[in-house]
Every structure is written in C-alpha cells, then in structure tokens.
Amino acid sequence: MKTLLLGRFLLLLPWVLIVVIVLDIDSSRAPPPAPGPRGGGAGGSGGGGVSRPAAERTSPAQLPEAALPTIYAITPTYSRPVQKAELTRLANTLRQVARLHWILVEDAATRSELVSRFVAGAGLPCTHLHVPTPRRYKRPGLPRATEQRNAGLAWLRQRHQHLPAPQPGVLFFADDDNTYSLELFHE
C-alpha cells in the first residue's frame, strides 16, 4: 500500500511543480503600463496630469535604440571540438541584443579559418582578434583567457581614444561556454 501511494505521489509531483512554476511566472510578470493622462488642454498636454515614475520614463524597452549605450561583449575562445557549437549558441543570444558589439578573441597565433568564416556569417557587429597564451601560463591552477580579455580591452581603449566625446557603453565578459539570459542585457 505504501509503495502504491509513494508511486502515485512521485508521478504527480512533477506535474504539480510545473503548475506552480507556470503560476509563479504569470504572477511575476509586470502589468502593462497604465495609459497616461489624456486631454486637459490645447495639444493634449494637461497641466495637472499625473507624472510617471522615472523608471517608466527611461526603461530600455521605451528608449529609441540610438539612446541606448553600446554593449561590448568580449569573448575569449580557443580551438576545441565544440567551439563552433558554443559560438553559435552565444551568437544566437547576442543577435537579439540591441546595440551590441562582439569582440571575439582567439587563443591562437593567427586567426583560424573556422572562426573567421563563423564571424563573417554571424550577422553581428564583430571584431575578430587573436593573441596566443604564453606556454608558461598554460598550467593548471593559473587563470585562463587573461591574454585574450586584455587584448579585447586594449582594442576597446584604442578605439575609444579617437572618438570626440566619451561614448556611453557597457563592458561585459561573455565566455563562450556559458549561457546568458536576455534579461541580463536589458538591465
């Protein structure tokens, strides 16, 4: 009898969890913004209208794309069997982000043909760099991809050094073996 009850419980548990998750997702969605005040004078601008909070006025979804800062994503990569798959997954995420510039830095003495072809067809504003990691730094316990991140930072500094005024931007280190939520880029 106990095994029958336990079996039914374990069979129903995943379905209950799915329902709870769906309900939680629906309740955590923000309600649509209330329409602003209407009428109230010439040209539709009333003097006594309710002002909207600053967070609503400046949310990224409401700003024109030109007003958003550029996001620079520096991605160190190295040759391995799953490299193209990892870069494809990351590119599919980055392709959905407005005003993003991808700085892809290979751990190699020269640009590889695989990555060069991939970048050409990625459909993203991208800079493809390469810098090898010195052999003395390829030991267990030492940080990896430091040379590649530094090369990306140097490219970014050099590019912005010649611009007339400080340009707003966000720097993000996006490793190719990680997965990123689009919510991160909206922040």
C-alpha positions as CSV (number, residue, x, y, z in Angstrom):
1,M,0.0,0.0,0.0
2,K,2.8,2.4,0.9
3,T,4.6,1.7,-2.4
4,L,1.4,2.4,-4.4
5,L,0.9,5.8,-2.6
6,L,4.5,6.7,-3.0
7,G,4.4,5.8,-6.7
8,R,1.4,8.0,-7.3
9,F,2.9,10.8,-5.3
10,L,6.1,10.7,-7.3
11,L,4.1,10.5,-10.6
12,L,2.0,13.6,-9.7
13,L,4.9,15.7,-8.1
14,P,6.4,16.9,-11.4
15,W,3.0,18.0,-12.7
16,V,2.3,19.9,-9.5
17,L,5.7,21.6,-9.8
18,I,5.1,22.6,-13.4
19,V,1.7,24.2,-12.5
20,V,3.3,26.1,-9.6
21,I,6.1,27.4,-11.8
22,V,3.7,28.5,-14.5
23,L,1.5,30.3,-11.9
24,D,4.6,31.9,-10.4
25,I,5.8,33.1,-13.8
26,D,2.4,34.6,-14.7
27,S,2.2,36.4,-11.3
28,S,5.7,37.8,-11.6
29,R,5.1,39.5,-15.0
30,A,4.7,43.2,-14.7
31,P,1.3,44.5,-15.5
32,P,1.1,46.6,-18.7
33,P,1.8,50.3,-18.0
34,A,-1.3,52.3,-17.4
35,P,-2.2,54.7,-20.1
36,G,-1.0,58.3,-19.5
37,P,-3.4,61.1,-18.8
38,R,-5.5,62.3,-21.8
39,G,-6.9,65.5,-22.8
40,G,-6.7,68.5,-20.5
41,G,-5.9,71.4,-22.8
42,A,-4.6,72.5,-26.1
43,G,-2.3,70.0,-27.8
44,G,-3.3,67.2,-25.4
45,S,-0.9,68.2,-22.6
46,G,-2.8,68.9,-19.3
47,G,-1.1,70.9,-16.6
48,G,-2.4,68.8,-13.7
49,G,-1.7,65.3,-15.1
50,V,-0.1,62.5,-13.1
51,S,3.6,62.2,-13.8
52,R,5.0,58.8,-14.4
53,P,7.9,57.4,-12.3
54,A,11.4,57.9,-13.6
55,A,11.8,54.1,-14.1
56,E,8.9,54.0,-16.5
57,R,10.2,57.0,-18.5
58,T,13.7,55.6,-19.0
59,S,13.1,51.8,-19.4
60,P,15.2,50.4,-22.2
61,A,12.2,49.0,-23.9
62,Q,10.8,52.5,-24.4
63,L,14.0,54.3,-25.4
64,P,14.9,54.6,-29.0
65,E,17.8,52.3,-30.0
66,A,20.1,55.2,-30.6
67,A,19.7,56.4,-27.0
68,L,20.9,53.0,-25.6
69,P,24.5,52.6,-24.6
70,T,26.6,50.2,-26.7
71,I,27.2,46.8,-25.0
72,Y,30.7,45.5,-25.7
73,A,30.9,41.7,-25.2
74,I,34.5,40.4,-25.0
75,T,34.6,36.6,-25.7
76,P,37.8,34.6,-25.3
77,T,37.7,31.4,-27.3
78,Y,40.1,28.6,-28.2
79,S,40.2,25.7,-30.6
80,R,38.3,22.6,-29.4
81,P,35.7,20.1,-30.9
82,V,32.7,22.0,-29.5
83,Q,34.0,25.5,-30.3
84,K,31.6,26.2,-33.2
85,A,28.6,24.9,-31.3
86,E,29.5,27.1,-28.3
87,L,30.0,30.2,-30.5
88,T,26.7,29.5,-32.4
89,R,24.7,29.3,-29.2
90,L,26.3,32.5,-27.9
91,A,25.8,34.3,-31.2
92,N,22.1,33.4,-31.3
93,T,21.7,35.1,-27.9
94,L,23.8,38.1,-28.8
95,R,22.0,38.6,-32.1
96,Q,18.8,39.5,-30.1
97,V,20.5,42.4,-28.2
98,A,20.2,45.9,-29.4
99,R,23.4,48.0,-29.8
100,L,25.9,45.2,-29.1
101,H,29.4,44.9,-30.5
102,W,31.0,41.5,-30.1
103,I,34.8,41.3,-29.6
104,L,35.8,37.7,-30.2
105,V,39.4,37.0,-29.3
106,E,41.0,33.6,-30.2
107,D,43.8,32.0,-28.2
108,A,46.0,31.5,-31.3
109,A,49.0,32.9,-33.1
110,T,46.8,33.5,-36.2
111,R,43.0,33.7,-36.9
112,S,41.6,30.3,-37.6
113,E,39.6,29.8,-40.7
114,L,36.7,28.2,-38.7
115,V,36.2,31.3,-36.6
116,S,36.8,33.7,-39.4
117,R,34.1,32.1,-41.5
118,F,31.8,31.9,-38.5
119,V,32.2,35.6,-37.7
120,A,31.5,36.5,-41.4
121,G,28.2,34.7,-41.3
122,A,27.2,35.5,-37.7
123,G,25.2,38.6,-38.6
124,L,26.6,40.6,-35.7
125,P,28.8,43.7,-35.5
126,C,32.0,41.9,-34.5
127,T,35.7,42.4,-34.2
128,H,37.8,39.3,-34.5
129,L,41.2,39.4,-32.7
130,H,43.8,36.8,-31.8
131,V,46.5,36.5,-29.2
132,P,48.2,33.3,-28.0
133,T,48.6,32.5,-24.4
134,P,52.3,32.1,-23.5
135,R,53.1,28.5,-22.7
136,R,54.2,29.4,-19.1
137,Y,50.6,30.4,-18.3
138,K,49.1,27.2,-19.6
139,R,49.4,25.3,-16.3
140,P,46.6,24.0,-14.0
141,G,45.7,26.5,-11.3
142,L,46.5,29.6,-13.3
143,P,43.8,31.9,-14.7
144,R,42.8,31.2,-18.3
145,A,41.9,33.6,-21.1
146,T,43.6,36.6,-19.4
147,E,45.6,37.5,-22.5
148,Q,42.5,37.4,-24.7
149,R,40.5,39.6,-22.3
150,N,43.4,42.1,-22.1
151,A,43.6,42.1,-25.9
152,G,39.9,42.9,-26.1
153,L,40.2,45.7,-23.5
154,A,43.2,47.1,-25.4
155,W,41.2,47.2,-28.7
156,L,38.4,48.9,-26.9
157,R,40.7,51.6,-25.3
158,Q,42.4,52.2,-28.7
159,R,39.0,52.6,-30.5
160,H,37.5,55.0,-27.9
161,Q,40.7,57.0,-27.7
162,H,40.0,58.6,-31.1
163,L,36.3,59.4,-30.5
164,P,35.4,63.0,-30.0
165,A,33.4,62.7,-26.7
166,P,33.1,60.0,-24.1
167,Q,30.6,57.5,-25.5
168,P,28.3,55.6,-23.1
169,G,28.9,51.9,-23.1
170,V,28.8,48.7,-21.0
171,L,31.6,46.2,-21.0
172,F,30.7,42.5,-20.5
173,F,32.9,39.4,-20.5
174,A,30.9,36.7,-22.2
175,D,32.7,33.4,-22.2
176,D,31.6,31.1,-25.0
177,D,31.0,28.1,-22.7
178,N,28.3,30.0,-20.7
179,T,24.6,30.7,-21.3
180,Y,23.2,34.2,-20.8
181,S,19.6,35.4,-20.3
182,L,18.4,38.3,-22.4
183,E,17.2,39.9,-19.2
184,L,20.8,40.5,-18.3
185,F,21.3,42.7,-21.4
186,H,18.1,44.6,-20.8
187,E,19.5,45.6,-17.4
